[in-house]
Amino acid sequence: MRIIGLSDANIIGIHSMAIIAAAGSDGISVHKIADLAKCSKNHLTKVVEILSKEGLIHATRGPAGGFYLSRTAKEIYLIDIYEAISGKVDENNLCYEHSSSRIKLNFFTSICTELSQKYLNYLKNTKLSEIQGKAEQVLRKQ
């Protein structure tokens, strides 16, 4: 059970972007990313298609082809990846979906909003380059 509800697509997106950043000018194949991220190649393919469509990465074809960042890792924030996959975050409604069927308890809403805002701030203020090092360690082990 997850406390902070990142989707599998978000987790795959963040990990794959870090791996692509770590690969640098060599690029990296979807097969290699799936192997390193330990995720389904089919799910990863869908995620990289979204990231490509949103302009965060691009691909080259052929034997030496692979995925590359469209901007530097210092120019990409984790929120960019999250929103590319999940859509724009509604900062005025961080805890509940727009639905009259949801019970909104005032004493819980404030803590939920506070924690969600902290997490959102982390995504907004953390650059891909700050997590790239972890992916570089994984690449070195291969």
TAFEN-V233426 format. One record per residue. N is the residue number from 1. RES is the residue in one small letter. OMEGA is omega in whole degrees, 0 to 359 (999 if undefined). D_LAST is the distance of its C-alpha to the last C-alpha in whole Angstrom. Layout:
BEGIN
n:res:omega:d_last
N:RES:OMEGA:D_LAST
N:RES:OMEGA:D_LAST
END
This chain:
BEGIN
n:res:omega:d_last
1:m:180:31
2:r:173:30
3:i:175:32
4:i:191:31
5:g:171:30
6:l:177:27
7:s:175:27
8:d:180:24
9:a:178:24
10:n:180:24
11:i:178:21
12:i:180:19
13:g:181:21
14:i:179:20
15:h:182:16
16:s:178:16
17:m:178:18
18:a:179:16
19:i:178:12
20:i:177:15
21:a:181:16
22:a:180:13
23:a:176:12
24:g:185:16
25:s:177:17
26:d:185:15
27:g:181:15
28:i:183:13
29:s:178:14
30:v:178:15
31:h:181:13
32:k:178:10
33:i:180:12
34:a:179:13
35:d:182:10
36:l:182:9
37:a:180:12
38:k:181:13
39:c:179:16
40:s:177:19
41:k:180:18
42:n:179:22
43:h:178:22
44:l:180:19
45:t:178:21
46:k:181:24
47:v:181:23
48:v:174:22
49:e:178:25
50:i:181:27
51:l:177:25
52:s:179:25
53:k:180:29
54:e:174:29
55:g:179:28
56:l:179:25
57:i:172:23
58:h:183:23
59:a:169:22
60:t:182:22
61:r:175:23
62:g:184:22
63:p:180:19
64:a:183:18
65:g:179:19
66:g:179:17
67:f:181:18
68:y:173:19
69:l:176:21
70:s:175:25
71:r:178:25
72:t:180:24
73:a:178:22
74:k:181:25
75:e:183:27
76:i:177:26
77:y:180:26
78:l:178:25
79:i:178:29
80:d:180:28
81:i:181:25
82:y:183:27
83:e:176:31
84:a:183:29
85:i:189:28
86:s:184:31
87:g:183:34
88:k:178:36
89:v:175:36
90:d:185:40
91:e:178:40
92:n:183:44
93:n:186:43
94:l:188:39
95:c:185:40
96:y:173:42
97:e:177:42
98:h:181:45
99:s:179:47
100:s:181:51
101:s:179:50
102:r:175:47
103:i:181:49
104:k:179:49
105:l:186:50
106:n:182:50
107:f:179:49
108:f:182:46
109:t:183:45
110:s:180:45
111:i:178:42
112:c:180:40
113:t:181:41
114:e:181:40
115:l:178:37
116:s:179:36
117:q:177:37
118:k:180:35
119:y:178:32
120:l:178:33
121:n:177:33
122:y:179:30
123:l:182:29
124:k:187:31
125:n:181:30
126:t:179:26
127:k:176:25
128:l:180:21
129:s:181:21
130:e:177:21
131:i:181:18
132:q:182:16
133:g:179:15
134:k:178:13
135:a:177:11
136:e:177:10
137:q:180:9
138:v:180:7
139:l:180:5
140:r:181:5
141:k:183:4
142:q:999:0
END
